[in-house]
Amino acid sequence: MEHADESTDRARGLLGTLLMLAASVLAVLIFCDRTGDGLPGMPTIWHTSRGIHFALCVALFVMAALLLKTAPANLPTPLFATLRFYTRRNCPLCDHALEVLERFQNVLPDIELIDIDEDPELQQRFGDSVPVVELDGQVRFRGAVQPELLQRLIDAAVQRQQPPVTDGQ
C-alpha cells in the first residue's frame, strides 16, 4: 500500500512539473507575442485563438500548483514543554551537566538557565545540590546529569507519544 502511495506521489509530481513547464513556456510565448510584432512562423491557430491564451496559461499554472501541493508535515509533539536548569557560578559540575543537555538539544526544549545565586529562595531550596534539571515542572536530576538516564527519560517520553498497538480486533 505504501508503494502505491509513493508511485502516485511521484506521478503527481511529474505531471505537476510538466504542467508548470508548459504554463511557463506559454507565458513566455504570450509575452513575446503581445510585446512585439507577433511571433513569426507560428501556426494560424495561434493567431486566431489569442483570446484563450491567457486563460489557458492560468489554468495550467493552477493545475500544476494543485498537483505539486503537498500536505503539511506531521510535526511531532514536543516530548517536553519546559526545561529549567538551575545552576550557580563557578560550578564545574553545572558546566558538565549543561554540555550533556546540549548534546540532546534536538529532542529537548530550549534550556531556561536559572542562576540560584541571584535568588535567596532558590538558594534555600537547592542549597549546594546543583545543578538541578527540571523537566515539565518535575525535578529529574540533582547533581550530575547522566546521559544514559537522560536517554531513558527521552525514550520513555517517545513511548508515551506513540499510539497503542492494536491486534486488529
C-alpha positions in Angstrom: 0.0 0.0 0.0 2.8 2.4 0.9 4.5 1.6 -2.5 1.3 2.6 -4.4 1.1 5.9 -2.5 4.8 6.6 -3.3 4.1 5.9 -7.0 1.1 8.1 -7.0 3.0 10.9 -5.4 5.8 10.6 -8.0 3.3 10.7 -10.8 1.6 13.7 -9.4 4.9 15.4 -9.0 6.0 14.7 -12.6 2.7 15.8 -14.1 2.7 18.9 -12.0 6.2 19.7 -13.1 5.3 19.2 -16.7 2.2 21.4 -16.4 4.3 24.1 -14.7 6.8 23.9 -17.5 4.1 24.1 -20.2 2.5 27.1 -18.5 5.8 28.9 -18.3 6.6 28.3 -21.9 3.0 29.5 -22.8 3.5 32.6 -20.6 6.8 33.5 -22.4 5.1 33.0 -25.8 2.2 35.2 -24.8 4.6 37.9 -23.6 6.7 37.8 -26.8 3.5 37.8 -29.0 2.0 40.8 -27.1 5.1 43.0 -26.9 6.5 42.6 -30.4 5.2 42.3 -33.9 3.7 38.9 -33.1 5.6 35.6 -33.4 6.6 34.9 -37.0 6.3 31.3 -38.0 3.5 30.4 -35.6 0.6 28.4 -36.9 -2.6 30.2 -37.9 -4.4 28.7 -34.9 -2.1 30.6 -32.6 -3.2 34.0 -34.1 -6.9 33.1 -34.3 -7.1 31.8 -30.7 -5.3 34.7 -29.0 -8.3 35.3 -26.7 -7.9 32.0 -24.8 -4.1 32.0 -24.4 -4.2 33.8 -21.0 -7.0 31.7 -19.6 -5.2 28.5 -20.7 -1.9 29.7 -19.1 -3.7 30.5 -15.8 -5.5 27.1 -15.8 -2.2 25.3 -16.4 -0.5 27.2 -13.5 -3.4 26.4 -11.2 -3.5 22.7 -12.1 0.3 22.5 -11.7 0.1 24.1 -8.3 -2.7 21.8 -7.1 -0.7 18.7 -8.2 2.5 20.0 -6.6 0.9 21.0 -3.4 1.9 18.7 -0.5 0.2 18.1 2.8 1.7 19.9 5.7 4.3 17.8 7.5 3.1 16.0 10.6 5.4 17.6 13.2 5.9 15.5 16.2 4.5 16.8 19.5 7.4 18.0 21.7 8.5 15.4 24.2 8.7 18.0 27.0 7.3 21.5 27.3 9.8 23.1 29.6 13.4 22.5 30.7 14.7 24.6 33.6 18.4 24.3 34.5 19.2 25.6 38.0 22.9 26.4 38.2 25.4 28.7 40.0 28.6 30.5 39.2 31.9 28.6 39.3 30.3 25.2 39.3 32.2 22.7 37.1 29.5 20.0 37.6 26.9 22.5 36.3 29.1 23.2 33.2 29.4 19.4 32.5 25.7 18.9 33.0 24.9 21.7 30.6 27.2 20.1 28.0 25.2 16.8 28.4 21.9 18.6 28.0 23.2 20.4 24.9 24.0 17.0 23.3 20.3 16.3 23.4 19.1 19.7 22.2 17.4 18.2 19.1 14.8 16.5 21.4 14.7 18.8 24.3 13.0 22.2 24.6 15.1 25.4 24.9 17.1 25.4 28.2 16.0 28.0 30.6 19.1 28.8 32.7 18.4 30.0 36.2 21.2 31.1 38.5 20.3 30.3 42.1 22.9 32.8 43.4 20.5 35.6 42.3 17.5 34.2 44.3 17.7 33.6 48.1 14.6 31.4 47.9 16.2 29.1 45.3 19.4 29.1 47.3 17.5 27.8 50.3 15.5 25.3 48.2 18.5 23.8 46.4 21.5 24.7 48.6 24.6 23.0 47.2 22.6 20.4 45.3 23.3 21.9 41.9 22.9 21.5 39.0 19.2 20.7 39.1 17.3 19.7 35.9 13.6 20.2 35.9 11.5 18.8 33.0 7.9 19.9 32.8 8.0 21.1 36.4 9.4 17.9 37.8 12.9 17.6 39.1 14.7 14.9 37.2 18.3 15.4 38.1 20.2 16.8 41.1 23.9 16.9 40.8 25.4 15.1 37.9 23.3 14.6 34.7 23.9 11.0 33.4 23.5 10.8 29.6 22.2 7.2 29.9 19.5 8.2 32.4 18.5 11.2 30.2 18.3 9.0 27.2 15.9 6.7 29.2 13.7 9.6 30.1 13.6 10.6 26.4 12.9 7.1 25.3 10.0 6.8 27.8 8.6 10.1 26.6 8.7 8.8 23.0 6.9 5.6 24.0 4.2 7.6 25.7 3.6 9.6 22.5 3.2 6.5 20.3 -0.4 5.3 19.7 -1.2 2.0 21.3 -0.7 -1.0 19.1 -3.9 -3.0 18.4 -4.0 -6.5 17.1 -6.8 -5.8 14.6 -9.7 -7.0 16.7 
